[in-house]
């Protein structure tokens, strides 16, 4: 991850939300709109909920042994 770009560049979960990440002179800036940011965060929230459910299920399985 490119630390100098910070969270606004890479977003949550380390995903690159910008296009044109090809190298010097070929970088196309594209910033997310408010609506796009909200959609990405909602999707990320669902991913976290799914992960939490899987972890809770695994804990349940381990306790049952």
C-alpha positions as MATLAB code, in Angstrom:
seq = 'XXXXXXXXXXXXXXXXXXXXXXXXXXXXXXXXXXXXXXXXXXXXXXXXXXXXXXXXXXXXXXXXX';
ca = [
       0.000    0.000    0.000;
       1.190    3.509   -0.713;
       1.413    5.090    2.734;
       1.839    8.602    1.367;
      -1.628    8.499   -0.190;
      -3.333    7.649    3.098;
      -6.816    6.337    3.810;
      -8.535    8.659    1.346;
      -6.598    6.977   -1.452;
      -6.808    3.331   -0.470;
      -9.937    3.376    1.627;
     -10.964    0.758    4.102;
      -9.696   -2.770    3.695;
      -6.707   -1.654    1.595;
      -8.635   -1.498   -1.664;
      -7.530    0.974   -4.284;
     -10.576    2.945   -5.394;
      -8.800    5.016   -8.015;
      -8.324    4.111  -11.626;
      -5.168    4.417  -13.700;
      -2.642    3.221  -11.132;
      -0.066    2.417  -13.826;
       3.052    4.377  -13.008;
       4.686    7.749  -13.420;
       2.929    9.994  -15.910;
       0.023    7.585  -16.338;
      -1.872    8.272  -13.117;
      -5.490    9.313  -13.633;
      -6.984   10.981  -10.591;
     -10.513    9.942   -9.753;
     -12.002   10.895   -6.432;
     -15.125    9.244   -5.097;
     -18.339   11.152   -4.748;
     -20.134   11.200   -1.415;
     -22.591    8.615   -2.720;
     -19.779    6.331   -3.932;
     -18.051    6.562   -0.555;
     -21.293    5.673    1.227;
     -21.866    2.689   -1.081;
     -18.297    1.427   -0.569;
     -18.604    1.775    3.209;
     -21.947   -0.031    3.213;
     -20.418   -2.877    1.186;
     -17.462   -3.010    3.565;
     -19.854   -3.100    6.537;
     -21.571   -6.148    5.046;
     -18.216   -7.853    4.478;
     -17.329   -7.275    8.136;
     -20.697   -8.643    9.281;
     -20.163  -11.770    7.180;
     -16.677  -12.222    8.632;
     -17.977  -11.753   12.163;
     -20.683  -14.367   11.581;
     -18.079  -16.844   10.334;
     -15.861  -16.243   13.375;
     -18.799  -16.621   15.748;
     -19.784  -19.881   14.052;
     -16.232  -21.198   14.417;
     -16.190  -20.302   18.110;
     -19.500  -22.119   18.526;
     -18.061  -25.209   16.808;
     -14.969  -25.187   19.014;
     -17.028  -24.873   22.202;
     -19.200  -27.828   21.155;
     -16.183  -30.183   21.000;
];
